[in-house]
Amino acid sequence: MAKTYWVETYGCQMNVSDSELMEGVLAADGYSQVSTPEEADVILINTCAIREHAERRVLGRVAELNRVKKRRPETLIGVCGCMAQRLGTQLIQQAQHVDMVIGPDAYRSLPQLIDQASRSAAAVVDVDLNPAENYEGLELRRKSRVSAWIPIQRGCNYRCTFCIVPHTRGNEKNRDPRTILREIGRLAQEEGITEFILLGQTVNSYRYGDCDFPGLLQAVARLPGVRRVRYTSPHPNDLTRELVEVMANEPAICPQMHLPVQSGSDEVLKRMARRYTREGYLAKVAMLRELIPNIALSTDIIVGFPGEADADFEQTLDLVSTVRYDDAFTFRYSPREGTPSTRMRDELLVPDHVAQDRLERLITLVRKIAAEKNLSEVGRTTEVLIEKRARRGMLLQGRTDTNKVVLIPGPEEWIGRYVTAVLTGTSGATFTGFPVGS
Ligand code: SF4
């Protein structure tokens, strides 16, 4: 009998990629995807543990999905990913109708775990971290025919004091460069995909034998059929001149980088154990702009970290004004049980209303700078890779090499093509454009 699945994904790009991996494992075992959870034999929810809010959302969603089980008791519900790893059996106590709790290193065994759960009254839990599992040799079930995310690294060797990732995904594990290059070469040659985004928690710390990240990046950029290469997220400590020179010299590597800073204050950076200083970070930004003058930069910033005084926050605002990011993802500090920052003294905690006020001030500044930068680009002619039909109107949505979203009129056949367009306007965050050639 045909077996069916439904996968929902929360959180970061690594999770989106892991869901493609889970779907690949299920498809190889004869499962097919259905268009609603109500039709599925197996429902998998791929979760994020980075913020408390994200976990609450997942628990709410799992409770909602229980109505499917009430109507169709044979349906199995599995919670996968970082929240599953963090909570393990505790998750079953919080959501009793969950049949499987599956950590990020157990996806290869999905068919066996599902089989076990279907024959057992008790929930099946597999949250063992496996230092050897990097999912080599498995086919992902890719959603996009335009861009491919290529996981090259899992886990993280840093220990930032606010971050749950090393606890949920373990230490860094890197894939063999030969299989990465074979995979990208095949996708470019056989499936006509031209844009590749190398993915890892601290992607530029990648090393496998003699192959380091600059070497891998250069080899990817030179593969036939590869037209755009990006990577995310680099750690500032591993950003070397050699890497930036490769970026500057290889035409296929996009002039764009998401370089998380987290705070502009040395005191806070120290308490976060980020292992760089404000000055060191700014020196890396200066190096990037020296070698790639048109580079677009984005970042992640946390406000309200324990001990962040007004003066520390002012340092963050000052850093944002100095760097003038094209975009920034801004967050209020969210304590995660099991991370060192939760053990900091109570008197260091920043009151909620103070953290919220700082967040709002930061967002206002980030938006103002982004809007000014984008406005200065209106009138420029640029190449846009068309990704999909836009949500509104009869427009197509694409991206510039600097990763800016552009909406342009055009036929659906342009999806996957590079179109030369003039940027005609901006909403502050995204652009409208008009095609002048393809
Ligand atoms: S570098 Fe720090 S923030 Fe990033 S995944 Fe590793 S521990 Fe977390």
Residues whose N, C-alpha, C, O or C-beta is under 5 A from the ligand:
A	BS01	SF4	C156 Y158 R159 C160 C163 V165 Q201 T202
